[in-house]
Amino acid sequence: MTLTDRVPAESRSDVRRELDAVFATLLSEDYSVDALSLFVQGHPSSDFVVGSQFALRSHRLLSEAV
């Protein structure tokens, strides 16, 4: 799933069912998120790579791709 475009309306219920099935066990557990990673893609056929990571609550950049 990418953030490039919206999921078409006719596919949303199927996608929701699939996501619920994959993430149901994770959503029933307590956990903390301490970092946010932003992924970038050089061109449409390339792999996504970590572009930068941010520590949450500290406003500090953990790392940035060169």
MODELLER restraints for C-alpha pairs under 7 A, 6 or more apart:
rsr = mdl.restraints
at = mdl.atoms
rsr.add(forms.Gaussian(group=physical.xy_distance, feature=features.Distance(at['CA:34:A'], at['CA:55:A']), mean=5.90, stdev=0.5))
rsr.add(forms.Gaussian(group=physical.xy_distance, feature=features.Distance(at['CA:34:A'], at['CA:56:A']), mean=5.17, stdev=0.5))
rsr.add(forms.Gaussian(group=physical.xy_distance, feature=features.Distance(at['CA:35:A'], at['CA:53:A']), mean=6.65, stdev=0.5))
rsr.add(forms.Gaussian(group=physical.xy_distance, feature=features.Distance(at['CA:35:A'], at['CA:54:A']), mean=5.39, stdev=0.5))
rsr.add(forms.Gaussian(group=physical.xy_distance, feature=features.Distance(at['CA:35:A'], at['CA:55:A']), mean=4.33, stdev=0.5))
rsr.add(forms.Gaussian(group=physical.xy_distance, feature=features.Distance(at['CA:35:A'], at['CA:56:A']), mean=5.08, stdev=0.5))
rsr.add(forms.Gaussian(group=physical.xy_distance, feature=features.Distance(at['CA:36:A'], at['CA:53:A']), mean=5.58, stdev=0.5))
rsr.add(forms.Gaussian(group=physical.xy_distance, feature=features.Distance(at['CA:36:A'], at['CA:54:A']), mean=5.15, stdev=0.5))
rsr.add(forms.Gaussian(group=physical.xy_distance, feature=features.Distance(at['CA:36:A'], at['CA:55:A']), mean=6.49, stdev=0.5))
rsr.add(forms.Gaussian(group=physical.xy_distance, feature=features.Distance(at['CA:36:A'], at['CA:56:A']), mean=6.80, stdev=0.5))
rsr.add(forms.Gaussian(group=physical.xy_distance, feature=features.Distance(at['CA:37:A'], at['CA:50:A']), mean=6.52, stdev=0.5))
rsr.add(forms.Gaussian(group=physical.xy_distance, feature=features.Distance(at['CA:37:A'], at['CA:52:A']), mean=5.89, stdev=0.5))
rsr.add(forms.Gaussian(group=physical.xy_distance, feature=features.Distance(at['CA:37:A'], at['CA:53:A']), mean=4.32, stdev=0.5))
rsr.add(forms.Gaussian(group=physical.xy_distance, feature=features.Distance(at['CA:37:A'], at['CA:54:A']), mean=6.43, stdev=0.5))
rsr.add(forms.Gaussian(group=physical.xy_distance, feature=features.Distance(at['CA:38:A'], at['CA:50:A']), mean=5.91, stdev=0.5))
rsr.add(forms.Gaussian(group=physical.xy_distance, feature=features.Distance(at['CA:38:A'], at['CA:51:A']), mean=5.57, stdev=0.5))
rsr.add(forms.Gaussian(group=physical.xy_distance, feature=features.Distance(at['CA:38:A'], at['CA:52:A']), mean=5.43, stdev=0.5))
rsr.add(forms.Gaussian(group=physical.xy_distance, feature=features.Distance(at['CA:38:A'], at['CA:53:A']), mean=6.25, stdev=0.5))
rsr.add(forms.Gaussian(group=physical.xy_distance, feature=features.Distance(at['CA:39:A'], at['CA:48:A']), mean=5.86, stdev=0.5))
rsr.add(forms.Gaussian(group=physical.xy_distance, feature=features.Distance(at['CA:39:A'], at['CA:49:A']), mean=5.27, stdev=0.5))
rsr.add(forms.Gaussian(group=physical.xy_distance, feature=features.Distance(at['CA:39:A'], at['CA:50:A']), mean=4.37, stdev=0.5))
rsr.add(forms.Gaussian(group=physical.xy_distance, feature=features.Distance(at['CA:39:A'], at['CA:51:A']), mean=5.06, stdev=0.5))
rsr.add(forms.Gaussian(group=physical.xy_distance, feature=features.Distance(at['CA:40:A'], at['CA:48:A']), mean=5.35, stdev=0.5))
rsr.add(forms.Gaussian(group=physical.xy_distance, feature=features.Distance(at['CA:40:A'], at['CA:49:A']), mean=5.54, stdev=0.5))
rsr.add(forms.Gaussian(group=physical.xy_distance, feature=features.Distance(at['CA:40:A'], at['CA:50:A']), mean=6.28, stdev=0.5))
rsr.add(forms.Gaussian(group=physical.xy_distance, feature=features.Distance(at['CA:40:A'], at['CA:51:A']), mean=5.45, stdev=0.5))
rsr.add(forms.Gaussian(group=physical.xy_distance, feature=features.Distance(at['CA:41:A'], at['CA:47:A']), mean=6.11, stdev=0.5))
rsr.add(forms.Gaussian(group=physical.xy_distance, feature=features.Distance(at['CA:41:A'], at['CA:48:A']), mean=4.63, stdev=0.5))
rsr.add(forms.Gaussian(group=physical.xy_distance, feature=features.Distance(at['CA:41:A'], at['CA:49:A']), mean=6.50, stdev=0.5))
rsr.add(forms.Gaussian(group=physical.xy_distance, feature=features.Distance(at['CA:50:A'], at['CA:65:A']), mean=6.84, stdev=0.5))
rsr.add(forms.Gaussian(group=physical.xy_distance, feature=features.Distance(at['CA:51:A'], at['CA:64:A']), mean=5.82, stdev=0.5))
rsr.add(forms.Gaussian(group=physical.xy_distance, feature=features.Distance(at['CA:51:A'], at['CA:65:A']), mean=4.93, stdev=0.5))
rsr.add(forms.Gaussian(group=physical.xy_distance, feature=features.Distance(at['CA:52:A'], at['CA:63:A']), mean=5.52, stdev=0.5))
rsr.add(forms.Gaussian(group=physical.xy_distance, feature=features.Distance(at['CA:52:A'], at['CA:64:A']), mean=4.14, stdev=0.5))
rsr.add(forms.Gaussian(group=physical.xy_distance, feature=features.Distance(at['CA:52:A'], at['CA:65:A']), mean=5.93, stdev=0.5))
rsr.add(forms.Gaussian(group=physical.xy_distance, feature=features.Distance(at['CA:53:A'], at['CA:61:A']), mean=6.18, stdev=0.5))
rsr.add(forms.Gaussian(group=physical.xy_distance, feature=features.Distance(at['CA:53:A'], at['CA:62:A']), mean=5.33, stdev=0.5))
rsr.add(forms.Gaussian(group=physical.xy_distance, feature=features.Distance(at['CA:53:A'], at['CA:63:A']), mean=5.38, stdev=0.5))
rsr.add(forms.Gaussian(group=physical.xy_distance, feature=features.Distance(at['CA:53:A'], at['CA:64:A']), mean=6.50, stdev=0.5))
rsr.add(forms.Gaussian(group=physical.xy_distance, feature=features.Distance(at['CA:54:A'], at['CA:60:A']), mean=6.06, stdev=0.5))
rsr.add(forms.Gaussian(group=physical.xy_distance, feature=features.Distance(at['CA:54:A'], at['CA:61:A']), mean=4.66, stdev=0.5))
rsr.add(forms.Gaussian(group=physical.xy_distance, feature=features.Distance(at['CA:54:A'], at['CA:62:A']), mean=5.27, stdev=0.5))
rsr.add(forms.Gaussian(group=physical.xy_distance, feature=features.Distance(at['CA:55:A'], at['CA:61:A']), mean=6.38, stdev=0.5))
rsr.add(forms.Gaussian(group=physical.xy_distance, feature=features.Distance(at['CA:55:A'], at['CA:62:A']), mean=6.10, stdev=0.5))
